[in-house]
Amino acid sequence: MIFAFTRVWLRMREGSIGIGMFIFWIVIWGLALVAVVKPGVTTSVANRLGIGRGVDAALYISIVLLFYLNFRSNVMMENLRHEITKLTREIAIK
């Protein structure tokens, strides 16, 4: 976990990620740390969600998060593709 925190910190310092993404990843890794140190927290979250075990809730939430991050990546790639196409057309016209 410490390795993950340091990687996020270094990426923010070098400017690879912004403050919003820094906070996002610190929260994600912080929640993972809490789940490892106090596994009862995942059980209480699971009970509130109507899921049997805490580990199941953690897996379900992780899968949803992965789908969301994949969606965001796809949207960003599509936007880049459109920008590249636009720039290519402008350069070809000149």
C-alpha positions in Angstrom: 0.0 0.0 0.0 2.8 2.4 0.8 4.2 1.7 -2.7 0.9 2.7 -4.2 0.7 5.9 -2.2 4.3 6.8 -3.2 3.6 6.1 -6.9 0.5 8.4 -6.8 2.4 11.1 -5.0 5.3 11.0 -7.5 2.9 11.1 -10.5 1.2 14.2 -9.0 4.6 15.9 -8.3 5.8 15.3 -11.8 2.5 16.5 -13.3 1.3 13.3 -14.8 -1.9 13.5 -12.9 -3.9 16.4 -11.5 -5.0 17.0 -8.0 -8.4 15.5 -8.6 -7.0 12.2 -9.9 -4.5 12.3 -7.0 -7.3 12.6 -4.4 -9.3 9.9 -6.2 -6.4 7.4 -6.0 -5.5 8.3 -2.5 -9.2 7.6 -1.5 -9.2 4.3 -3.4 -5.9 3.1 -1.8 -7.0 4.4 1.6 -10.3 2.4 1.4 -8.3 -0.7 0.4 -6.0 -0.1 3.4 -9.0 0.2 5.7 -10.5 -3.0 4.2 -7.3 -4.9 4.9 -6.6 -3.6 8.4 -10.3 -3.7 9.6 -12.1 -6.4 7.6 -15.2 -5.9 9.7 -15.8 -2.7 7.8 -16.5 -4.6 4.6 -18.9 -6.9 6.5 -20.9 -3.9 7.7 -21.0 -2.4 4.2 -22.1 -5.8 2.9 -24.9 -6.0 5.4 -26.1 -2.5 4.5 -26.1 -3.5 0.8 -27.9 -6.8 1.5 -24.8 -8.9 0.5 -23.8 -11.9 2.5 -20.1 -11.5 3.0 -17.8 -8.5 3.2 -15.4 -9.9 0.7 -18.2 -10.3 -1.8 -19.2 -6.6 -1.4 -15.6 -5.6 -1.9 -15.4 -7.7 -5.1 -18.7 -6.3 -6.4 -17.7 -2.7 -5.7 -14.3 -3.4 -7.3 -15.9 -4.7 -10.5 -18.2 -1.7 -10.7 -15.2 0.6 -10.2 -13.2 -1.2 -12.9 -16.1 -0.9 -15.4 -16.4 2.8 -14.6 -12.7 3.4 -15.1 -12.8 1.4 -18.3 -15.7 3.5 -19.5 -13.8 6.7 -18.7 -10.7 5.4 -20.5 -12.8 4.5 -23.6 -14.4 8.0 -23.7 -11.0 9.7 -23.4 -9.6 7.5 -26.2 -12.6 8.3 -28.4 -12.1 12.0 -27.7 -8.4 11.7 -28.6 -9.3 9.9 -31.8 -11.6 12.7 -32.8 -9.0 15.3 -32.0 -6.3 13.5 -34.1 -8.7 13.2 -37.0 -9.5 16.9 -36.8 -5.9 17.9 -36.6 -5.0 15.5 -39.5 -7.7 17.2 -41.7 -6.5 20.7 -40.8 -2.9 19.8 -41.6 -3.9 18.1 -44.9 -5.9 21.2 -45.9 -2.9 23.4 -45.4 
